[in-house]
């Protein structure tokens, strides 16, 4: 590292000391996996931008993004397709990070916002805005955040302070998700036909027609919550994985850190739902795939974040290419793939005796 000196390097941990006297610990394999996932995500984004009724090669896309394309190419890339790709990258990264936080806090691979009910809560907030008020992008983002946070408070209150991790939180979240699914169905029945069609399309999960106003709230959320989680709370989250007693002995303010992390994860998932709808299973699969690739303990927040971005953009590209002339919502692709992964995960967990 420029300006730094490598002090220690092993198969799992490396330490770099900067001239200012600060020490930076990182796991080389985890950093390599995160970099590889980021490269895949950006490469798939380029392919996604080049896919459509007016196909473009990767070289043309990159040249246009660099400001050297024709006026027609610039319009197609920068104004129509780039916002969709950026929204997909941001939503996937937010879901991957949110899922990694939840799975680390509950210490269970089934912990994800779509299983714990937080995505359904965000959906309730968005449906209330669409059906009752017909609001635009800003109102939808606000409704998603309000619905997700309200659901988080409800789940936390029902589970209790001592149940804010582990099996109790998962069971309470599944129950709340079932209730909110019924509420969401009722809201759709009360809508006018046009608003009901808009709500159903949104519930499927799609990146079609997304513009910068859809991407902006998610990008702002990542800009604020990403550093908070990765830098300020990353070490505390690793301590919490060892258990409350061990974390308390190491000086971690357990309740405060847990509340901050829960709020950040709920907000990330809610803003992702506002931007693309309740895209299923990305938050569940991205942290698990990242952990399997890094082969390192801990929450693996950065690899999960990059893996989520790669998964969602790749799923959207597959949705556009699967049936020529017919565009699938990205939520259909992630649901099909993620559902199969969930079944495999349940079978694996049962064989190991964890469920």
C-alpha positions in Angstrom: 0.0 0.0 0.0 1.3 3.5 -0.9 2.6 5.3 2.1 2.0 2.2 4.3 4.1 -0.7 5.5 3.0 -4.3 5.5 3.6 -5.5 9.0 2.2 -9.0 9.1 0.7 -11.2 6.5 -0.8 -14.7 7.0 -3.2 -16.9 5.2 -6.1 -15.1 6.9 -5.1 -11.7 8.1 -2.9 -8.8 7.0 -2.0 -5.7 8.9 -0.9 -2.4 7.4 0.4 0.5 9.4 0.2 4.0 7.9 2.7 6.8 8.5 0.2 8.4 10.7 0.4 5.5 13.1 -3.0 3.9 12.2 -3.3 0.2 11.8 -5.5 -1.4 9.1 -6.4 -5.0 9.4 -7.9 -6.9 6.5 -8.3 -10.3 5.1 -6.6 -10.6 1.7 -8.9 -13.3 0.4 -12.0 -11.3 1.4 -10.6 -8.1 -0.4 -9.8 -10.2 -3.5 -13.4 -11.7 -3.5 -14.9 -8.2 -3.1 -12.8 -6.8 -5.9 -13.7 -9.8 -8.2 -17.4 -9.4 -7.4 -17.2 -5.6 -8.1 -15.5 -6.3 -11.4 -18.2 -8.8 -12.4 -20.9 -6.3 -11.3 -19.5 -3.5 -13.4 -18.9 -5.8 -16.4 -22.5 -7.1 -16.2 -23.7 -3.5 -15.9 -21.9 -2.7 -19.2 -23.6 -5.7 -20.8 -26.9 -4.6 -19.4 -26.5 -1.1 -20.8 -25.8 -2.6 -24.2 -28.9 -4.8 -24.2 -32.2 -3.7 -25.7 -34.0 -2.9 -28.9 -30.9 -0.9 -30.0 -28.1 -3.3 -29.1 -24.6 -2.0 -28.4 -21.3 -3.8 -27.9 -19.3 -3.4 -24.7 -16.7 -1.2 -26.5 -19.4 1.1 -27.7 -20.9 1.4 -24.3 -17.6 2.2 -22.6 -16.7 4.7 -25.3 -20.1 6.4 -24.9 -19.8 6.5 -21.1 -16.4 8.2 -21.6 -18.1 10.9 -23.6 -17.0 9.8 -27.1 -20.2 8.4 -28.4 -22.6 9.8 -31.0 -25.5 11.9 -29.9 -27.9 9.0 -30.4 -25.7 6.7 -28.4 -25.3 9.3 -25.7 -29.0 9.7 -25.4 -29.7 5.9 -25.2 -26.9 5.2 -22.8 -26.8 8.2 -20.4 -30.5 9.0 -20.3 -32.3 5.7 -20.7 -30.1 2.7 -19.8 -27.5 4.0 -17.4 -30.1 5.0 -14.6 -31.4 1.4 -14.8 -28.0 -0.1 -14.4 -27.0 2.3 -11.6 -30.3 1.5 -9.8 -29.6 -2.2 -10.1 -26.1 -1.9 -8.7 -27.2 0.3 -5.8 -30.2 -1.9 -5.0 -28.2 -5.1 -5.1 -25.4 -3.6 -3.0 -27.9 -2.4 -0.4 -29.7 -5.8 -0.3 -26.4 -7.7 0.1 -25.2 -5.4 2.9 -28.6 -5.5 4.7 -28.7 -9.3 4.4 -25.2 -9.7 5.8 -26.1 -7.5 8.8 -29.2 -9.5 9.6 -27.6 -12.9 9.2 -24.7 -11.8 11.4 -27.0 -10.3 14.1 -29.3 -13.4 14.3 -26.4 -15.8 13.7 -28.5 -17.7 11.2 -28.3 -18.0 7.4 -32.1 -17.6 7.2 -31.9 -14.1 8.5 -32.8 -11.7 5.7 -35.1 -8.8 5.3 -37.6 -10.6 3.0 -37.9 -13.5 5.5 -38.0 -11.4 8.7 -40.8 -9.2 7.3 -39.0 -5.9 6.8 -39.4 -6.1 3.0 -43.1 -6.7 3.5 -43.3 -3.7 5.8 -41.6 -1.5 3.2 -44.1 -2.9 0.7 -47.0 -1.9 2.9 -45.6 1.7 3.2 -45.2 1.9 -0.6 -48.6 0.4 -1.4 -50.2 2.9 1.0 -48.5 5.7 -0.9 -49.4 4.3 -4.3 -53.0 3.2 -3.5 -54.1 6.0 -1.2 -52.1 9.0 -2.4 -50.7 8.1 -5.8 -47.4 9.6 -4.8 -44.2 9.9 -6.9 -40.7 8.6 -6.4 -39.9 10.8 -3.3 -43.2 9.8 -1.6 -42.6 6.1 -2.5 -39.1 6.3 -0.9 -40.5 7.9 2.2 -43.3 5.4 2.4 -40.9 2.5 2.1 -38.6 3.9 4.8 -41.6 4.5 7.1 -43.1 1.1 6.6 -39.8 -0.7 7.1 -38.9 1.2 10.2 -42.4 0.7 11.7 -42.1 -3.0 11.0 -38.7 -3.1 12.6 -40.0 -1.4 15.7 -42.9 -3.9 15.8 -40.7 -7.0 15.4 -38.2 -5.6 18.0 -41.0 -4.9 20.5 -42.6 -8.3 20.1 -39.4 -10.2 20.2 -38.2 -8.3 23.2 -34.8 -6.9 24.0 -33.4 -10.3 24.8 -34.9 -11.8 21.6 -33.4 -9.3 19.2 -31.2 -12.0 17.9 -31.4 -15.7 17.2 -34.5 -17.9 16.5 -37.1 -15.7 18.3 -36.5 -12.8 16.0 -36.8 -15.1 12.9 -40.0 -16.6 14.2 -41.5 -13.2 15.0 -40.4 -11.8 11.7 -42.0 -14.7 9.8 -45.3 -14.1 11.6 -45.2 -10.4 10.9 -44.4 -11.0 7.3 -47.5 -13.2 7.0 -49.7 -10.6 8.5 -48.3 -7.8 6.3 -48.7 -10.0 3.2 -52.5 -10.1 3.9 -52.5 -6.3 4.5 -50.8 -5.7 1.2 -53.3 -7.9 -0.6 -56.2 -5.9 0.9 -54.6 -2.6 -0.1 -54.5 -3.7 -3.7 -58.2 -4.7 -3.7 -59.0 -1.1 -2.6 -57.2 0.5 -5.4 -58.5 1.8 -8.7 -57.6 -0.4 -11.7 -54.7 1.7 -12.9 -53.2 2.1 -9.5 -53.7 -1.6 -8.7 -51.9 -2.5 -11.9 -49.0 -0.2 -11.0 -48.9 -1.7 -7.5 -48.9 -5.3 -8.8 -46.0 -4.5 -11.2 -44.1 -2.9 -8.4 -44.7 -5.9 -6.1 -43.1 -8.2 -8.7 -39.8 -6.4 -8.5 -38.6 -4.6 -11.6 -35.9 -2.2 -12.9 -37.9 -1.3 -16.0 -38.3 2.4 -16.6 -36.1 3.4 -13.6 -34.6 6.9 -13.8 -32.3 9.0 -11.7 -35.1 10.0 -9.3 -35.5 6.3 -8.4 -31.7 5.8 -8.0 -31.1 9.0 -5.9 -32.6 7.9 -2.6 -30.8 4.5 -2.7 -27.5 6.1 -3.6 -27.9 8.6 -0.8 -28.7 5.8 1.7 -25.6 3.9 0.7 -23.5 7.0 0.9 -24.6 7.5 4.5 -25.2 4.0 5.9 -22.5 2.2 4.0 -19.5 3.9 5.8 -21.5 3.8 9.1 -21.8 0.0 8.9 -18.5 -0.9 7.2 -16.2 1.5 9.2 -18.0 2.5 12.4 -19.8 -0.7 13.3 -17.9 -3.4 11.4 -15.7 -4.4 14.2 -18.5 -4.3 16.8 -20.6 -6.6 14.5 -17.8 -9.1 14.4 -17.6 -9.0 18.2 -21.4 -9.5 18.5 -21.1 -12.7 16.4 -19.0 -14.2 19.3 -22.0 -13.7 21.7 -23.2 -10.9 23.9 -21.0 -11.9 26.9 -17.8 -11.9 24.9 -18.8 -8.6 23.1 -19.6 -6.9 26.4 -16.3 -8.1 27.8 -14.5 -6.5 24.9 -16.2 -3.2 25.6 -19.0 -3.2 22.9 -22.1 -1.3 23.9 -24.3 -4.2 22.8 -27.8 -2.7 22.8 -26.8 0.6 21.2 -24.8 -1.1 18.4 -27.5 -3.7 17.8 -30.2 -1.0 17.4 -28.0 1.1 15.1 -27.2 -1.9 12.9 -30.9 -3.0 12.8 -32.0 0.5 11.8 -29.3 0.7 9.1 -30.2 -2.7 7.7 -34.0 -2.0 7.7 -33.4 1.4 6.0 -31.2 -0.2 3.3 -33.7 -2.9 2.6 -36.6 -0.4 2.6 -34.9 2.0 0.2 -34.0 -0.9 -2.1 -37.7 -1.9 -2.1 -38.7 1.7 -2.9 -36.3 1.7 -5.9 -37.0 -1.7 -7.5 -39.8 -3.3 -5.5 -39.4 -6.2 -3.1 -36.8 -8.1 -5.1 -36.7 -11.5 -3.4 -33.8 -13.6 -2.2 -30.8 -11.3 -3.1 -30.4 -10.4 0.6 -30.5 -14.1 1.5 -28.1 -15.5 -1.1 -25.5 -12.7 -1.5 -24.0 -13.0 2.0 -23.9 -16.8 1.9 -22.2 -16.9 -1.5 -19.7 -14.3 -0.3 -18.9 -16.2 2.8 -18.4 -19.4 0.9 -16.0 -17.7 -1.5 -14.0 -15.8 1.2 -13.8 -18.8 3.5 -13.4 -16.4 6.4 -15.4 -16.0 9.5 -17.3 -12.8 10.3 -20.0 -10.9 8.5 -18.0 -10.3 5.3 -19.9 -7.0 4.7 -17.9 -5.7 1.8 -17.9 -9.0 -0.2 -21.6 -9.4 0.4 -22.3 -5.9 -0.8 -20.4 -6.4 -4.0 -21.9 -9.9 -4.5 -25.4 -8.4 -4.1 -24.7 -5.8 -6.8 -23.3 -8.5 -9.2 -26.3 -10.9 -8.6 -29.0 -8.3 -9.2 -27.4 -6.8 -12.4 -26.8 -10.3 -13.7 -30.4 -11.3 -13.0 -31.7 -8.2 -14.8 -29.5 -9.0 -17.8 -30.8 -12.6 -17.8 -34.4 -11.3 -17.5 -33.9 -9.2 -20.6 -32.2 -12.0 -22.6 -34.2 -15.1 -21.5 -37.2 -14.6 -23.8 -36.4 -12.3 -26.8 -39.2 -9.9 -27.4 -40.5 -10.4 -23.8 -39.0 -8.7 -20.8 -39.2 -10.5 -17.5 -39.3 -8.5 -14.2 -36.0 -9.0 -12.4 -38.0 -10.2 -9.3 -39.1 -13.3 -11.3 -35.6 -14.3 -12.0 -34.3 -13.8 -8.5 -37.4 -15.6 -7.1 -36.8 -18.6 -9.3 -33.1 -18.9 -8.5 -33.3 -17.8 -4.9 -36.2 -20.1 -4.1 -34.1 -23.1 -5.3 -31.2 -21.8 -3.2 -33.5 -21.5 -0.1 -34.7 -25.1 -0.5 -31.1 -26.3 -0.8 -30.1 -24.2 2.3 -33.0 -25.7 4.3 -31.9 -29.2 3.4 -28.3 -28.5 4.3 -29.2 -26.9 7.6 -31.4 -29.8 8.5 -28.6 -32.3 7.8 -26.3 -30.4 10.1 -29.0 -30.4 12.8 -29.4 -26.6 13.0 -33.1 -26.7 12.2 
